[in-house]
């Protein structure tokens, strides 16, 4: 007859080993699943400056006047969407007689719930930016190619306004061909000249 003390010890040892093996298996599974998903989610195919110009009804220097966020169903999913009013400071290409435009972006905050959508443009209140805009329906604008069509404008050390990369811009595949590669770091005047030249080449 087995010793009851030894039998009990063996049972405890088996439980410990079973839990340890389970934790190792779960840890390995999480690593295998989470890492490829994270890597996949952080990359986008780069779009060129001619692509942005061709797909946009308007390219403008604007300043956000603030916006409102709410829940909407987009693509079959319930998501937070933000509608931002922007003041048009300088229309670079396109026809527009309005002083303000309404721009919709994904993400925002409703009550205590916030959503950040990586790869989406983020229009901060009071911050000037250069944006490529398309108008899928009258009076409503979207940022063309999301963060790839959004360039915050900030002064450099000498006070000259220059284009910056969008804060939620993802890692780009073929970045060397992208509009961001061509525009980030440029002065506003140089960027405007490049955009207008791309519009002329398109025609």
Secondary structure as UniProt FT lines:
FT   HELIX           4..41
FT   STRAND          43..45
FT   HELIX           49..55
FT   STRAND          58..74
FT   TURN            75..76
FT   STRAND          77..93
FT   STRAND          100..106
FT   STRAND          108..110
FT   TURN            111..112
FT   STRAND          113..115
FT   TURN            118..119
FT   STRAND          128..137
FT   TURN            138..139
FT   STRAND          140..143
FT   TURN            144..145
FT   HELIX           146..149
FT   STRAND          150..155
FT   TURN            157..158
FT   STRAND          161..163
FT   TURN            167..168
FT   STRAND          171..173
FT   HELIX           175..177
FT   HELIX           179..183
FT   TURN            184..185
FT   HELIX           188..202
//
